[in-house]
């Protein structure tokens, strides 16, 4: 069955066409999802997202165009499914004060208050960054993703991610110094 015939069969609601699409393109959909989520994706999550991708394809089959390659539709559906999964995994507040700076329970109340103030300042400065730079910072320092993982997920060169991290650190350091905040956290 040619791809055009497959698209027409999907549009006609033929279940065999969905089975054929799954056999033909499940590896492709998995590769797209893995490129968004990174190499540390759990196999069960990957399989679930691939299934969700083909379910979404089936539900949208009436909108397929026979002139467009099915791979383009699948890539878009799989990418959006993976991005949605990333959004679900992110905490509502990605920069909690307690996690920005190491805590020492032996600290005095004054030291703990200073640590909270420093964390609040750091959070505010991060939110003032451009959204893409902030995402790189959060992924690198909070989610502890590697430069390679960030580059893959955000579809950037590794050198671009490294440069943005370096420039961002320099901007944060300068801003902290300008505000008179001690950036040499314990």
Number of C-alpha atoms within 10 A of each C-alpha: 9 7 15 15 12 19 24 18 17 24 19 12 15 13 12 12 20 20 12 14 21 17 10 11 17 18 12 16 26 22 19 21 29 22 19 24 22 18 14 9 13 11 11 9 13 18 15 11 22 27 17 16 27 21 14 15 21 19 13 13 19 14 9 17 14 14 9 12 13 18 14 10 17 22 19 14 23 28 23 16 19 25 16 11 16 12 11 10 9 10 9 9 7 14 18 14 18 12 11 17 15 12 14 11 8 8 11 10 10 9 13 15 12 12 22 17 14 20 21 17 16 21 16 12 15 19 14 11 15 10 11 11 18 18 18 22 22 16 17 17 13 15 12 12 17 14 20 17 20 24 21 18 17 16 12 13 14 16 12 12 22 16 12 17 19 12 13 19 13 12 14 17 16 14 15 18 12 9 10 9 16 11 14 7 10 9
